[in-house]
């Protein structure tokens, strides 16, 4: 079983950080690749972020108003692969 990092993605060329607004899953939930994991706010909009792999979610970063740098892990998925 592999562990996959879920990172805060870069969705705009000049984006350096974002805010994790809301989780759509909780630790222990089983997800499939492409399922919506969380909402992220950028300077321009709010976006849904999808699961990069199928498996079980663990270790979620808490929602707060704090800026999170692009590329920072915000959760992990224990992959089925």
C-alpha positions, -999 to +999 in steps of 0.1 A: +000+000+000+014+034-010+008+067+008-001+096-015+004+132-004-025+155-011-010+190-017-024+224-020-023+228-058-011+257-079-041+267-101-028+300-114+006+311-127+011+338-100-005+318-072+018+313-042-007+303-015-043+296-008-068+291+021-083+257+029-120+267+033-138+234+039-132+196+039-157+175+020-143+143+036-130+133+070-102+111+082-110+074+076-132+080+047-127+060+015-123+081-016-120+074-053-096+093-076-115+124-088-137+127-057-139+162-043-117+165-011-118+201-002-126+237-012-097+261-015-098+299-018-074+317-040-070+355-045-094+351-074-120+324-066-130+293-046-122+260-062-129+223-055-098+201-053-100+164-063-084+133-049-053+123-068-057+086-060-082+061-045-078+049-009-084+060+027-080+096+039-058+103+069-042+133+087-062+163+074-049+198+080-074+217+100-095+244+083-085+279+093-081+314+078-043+308+075-026+310+041-010+277+030+018+277+006+013+260-028+027+224-027+022+220+011+007+186+020-027+190+035-037+153+038-025+118+029-043+089+012-034+053+019-037+042-017-053+009-028-025+005-053 
